Amino acid sequence: MSVVHDIGYGREFEGFYDRIFRKDDYAERAAEKLAELHPGDGLRSLELGVGTGRIAIPLSARVGTVVGVDSSPEMLDQLRREIKEKDADVVPVHADIREYTDDEKYGLVVCVCATLSMLLEPDEQRAAIRRAADRLAPGGALVVETHNRGGVLAMHEGRRRTSFFVPYPEPNTGLLTYSTLSPDETLWQASHIWFEGGSSQVGTERSRLTTPEEVDGYAADAGLVRRSLVTDWLGTPYSEESTMFIAVYAYDG
C-alpha cells in the first residue's frame, strides 16, 4: 500500500474548520448546482478533497453515493462522525488526490473549496486533473472550484503582505488573516486566527495560485473542455478580480 502524503491541513484546522467553512444554505446551494450536472443513470459521484463533508453530504442526499477522498486523517474522522449522525451515503477514502484511482466511472467528479490550490507544483495540479478525468463516465462532468490568481493579487493591492478581518454573525467571533505572496506572486500563504468566545485558534495554509486558462490547459491535456465559468455557486459571472472561480469540464464531443 502506498504512503499517503498528508500536508497536515487537518491538524492545523480541525478545531475550527467547520466554523470557517460552514454547512449552511450556501453549501446546500453548491450541492444543488452540482446535482444539476450529474447525468443520473445510477452513477456514483467522487469528491477529491472531501474534508468534513460540507458538500459531499448534501450532494449525496440529491444524487446518491459520493466517494470522498482526502489525505487528512483528521478531516476523515470528522466526516465519519457526520456520516453516522446524518446517515449519509458517503464513502470516506484516505488517499492522495494526485494518485487516487479505482475501477469505477463516475457521473460527477468534484474538486472544490480550493483543494486544487493546495497542490504547490503545476505538475501536481495537472496530475490531479488527469486522475479526475480518468474517473469520468461518458456524459459526466468535472467541477473545479479554486483560488483565482488575479483576484488574490487584486486583494493585495500591489503589496506582498496584507491582512484583513472578516467578522462572523455571532458576538466576538471572526477571522483575522495575515496574507503573504511569494516574490513571483504564484504562491500564497495565509495564516488565519479564528476568534470565538474570548479564545483563538491558529492555522496556516499555502496555495499555488492559478488562472482559469491554466486549469483549462490541464483539462485539455486530459481530453476535457470547459463548459462554463462563474465566480460562485450563485452563478455570478466570472471576473478577473474574483478571488475564486468555478469551472465545469466535460469530454469534447
Secondary structure, 3 states (H helix, E strand, C coil): CCCCCCCCHHHHHCCCHHHHCCCCHHHHHHHHHHHHHCCCCCCCEEEECCCCCCCHHHHHHHHCCEEEEECCHHHHHHHHHHHHHHCCCEEEEECCCCCCCCCCCEEEEEECCCCHHHCCCHHHHHHHHHHHHHCEEEEEEEEEEEEEHHHHHHHHCCCCEEEEEEECCCCCEEEEEEEEECCCCCEEEEEEEEEECCEEEEEEEEEECECHHHHHHHHHHCCEEEEEEECCCCCCECCCCCCEEEEEEEECC
